[in-house]
Amino acid sequence: MNHLTEELQTQILAFLRAGGSPEVAAQAAGVSAQRFAQWMRWGRSRNGSARYRQFAEAIDQAVAQAR
């Protein structure tokens, strides 16, 4: 089970900025697509913790910048 760390977030964002899709970027960082999707759901939830909200926002921003 992966835990969301700053290091993992940095790795995923780097893979995204290099042109990977969010799911592929997560897998390249060693995070399953299912776990990544769960983190994103938590981040987009009204009741999500600030950590996961910040993560989802950073992912969305990196995806937008890569377009």
BELJOTA-V461781 format. One line per field, one symbol per residue. ss: DSSP state (a for helix, b for strand, c for the rest). phi: phi as a letter, one per 30 degrees, with the letter a starting at -180 (. if undefined). burial: I if it has 16 or more other C-alpha atoms within 10 Angstrom, else O. Layout:
ss: ???
phi: ???
burial: ???
This chain:
ss: cccccaaaaaaaaaaaaccccaaaaaaaccccaaaaaaaaaaaacccccaaaaaaaaaaaaaaaaac
phi: .dcdcdddddddddddddjddedddddddjcddddeddeddddcdecddedddddddddeddddddd
burial: OOOOOOOIIOIIIOIIIOOIOIIIIIIOIOIIOOIIIOIIOIIIOOOOOOOIIOIIOOIOOIIOOOO
